[in-house]
Amino acid sequence: MSQRLQYLLQLAESTPVDSFVLFAIAKEYEKSGESTLALEYYEKLRSTDPGYVGLYYHLGKLFEQNQDHQNAVLTYKQGIETARKASDFHALSELSGALLNLEDPE
């Protein structure tokens, strides 16, 4: 386990619903190839802060890597709505592109 991940897990003990910390933990697990733990932290983030726009692209990509296209599509669509509500046009563009590539890869 990396020192960064250890530090983030310690932070999560004192601030268990800090959105950035949960996202960072998920990314660290994802980078280390532990997709099950990454998914667990992404889902925890989604349940505690569904308005965290950055979550949806990365969670959708993780679903894609795990060959779970149905959940990837649902996640991208949920992210598109969340980005639209937040007026985050950059995220909206990325999520729309990811969804389009998944639904029509050609």
N, C-alpha and C positions, 0 to 999 in steps of 0.2 A: 504494500500500500504506500502510495506516494506521501510525502510530507504535506503537500498541498491538500490532498484528500483528508488526511488526518486532521489538519487544521480546520477544514470546512466542516467535518463531522463534529468537532468540538464546538464550533460556532453554532451548529444546528441544535446542540444540546441546550444552549442558553437562549437561542432564538429559534424555536422549532417551526415557526411559520414565516420566516424571513424568505421572501420569494427569490431574491438573488442567491442566497445561500443554497436553497433547494435546487435551483437551476444549475448552479456551479457544481454541486455534488453529482447531479445527473450527468453533466458533461464529463466530469472526471471519470465516473464509472464507464461511460460510453467510450471514452478514449482508451481505457484499459481493457476494453473488450467484454466488460461485464454488463451485457445488455439487459439482463433481468433486473439487476439493481438499478440501472439507469432508468428503466421503465418505471420501476417502483417510485423513484424520486420525481420523475416527470408527472406521474399520476397524482402523487401527493401535492405537487405544485398546482396541478389543474384543479384539484378539489379545494385547495385553500385559497387560490388566487386565480380564478378563471379569466381574469382580465389581463394576465401577464402575457402580452402579445408574443414575445420572443419564444415562448414555450412551444407553440403549435408547429412551427416549421421543423424544429429539431425533433419533436416527438413524432411528427409525420414521417420524417426521414428514418427514424429508428424503426417504425413500423414497416416501412418499405424494405429496410435491410433484413428484417425478420420475415419477409415475404407475407406480411399481413396487410395486403392491399386494401381490404375493406376498412380496417381501422385507420389506415393512412388517409384514405379519401375522407372519411368522417372527420378526422382531425384537421385536415386542411380546410374543409368547409367550415368547421367551427372556428378555426383561426381566421378565416376570411371575414366572418361576421364580427369577430372580436376586433380585428384590425379596422374594419369599417367603422365600428362604434367609437373606436379610439382615434379615428382620423389618422391612422398610421399608414400612409400611402406606400411607403417603402415596403413594409411588411405585407401589406395587401398585394403588392406586385409580386413579391417573392412567393407568397402562398398560392396565388393564382397561377403562377408559372409552374410551381411544383405539382399542383392539381392537374393542370393541363398536360404536363409531361407524363403523369401517371395514368391518366384516362386515355390519352392519345399519344403514345410514345413516338409516333412517326411524325 
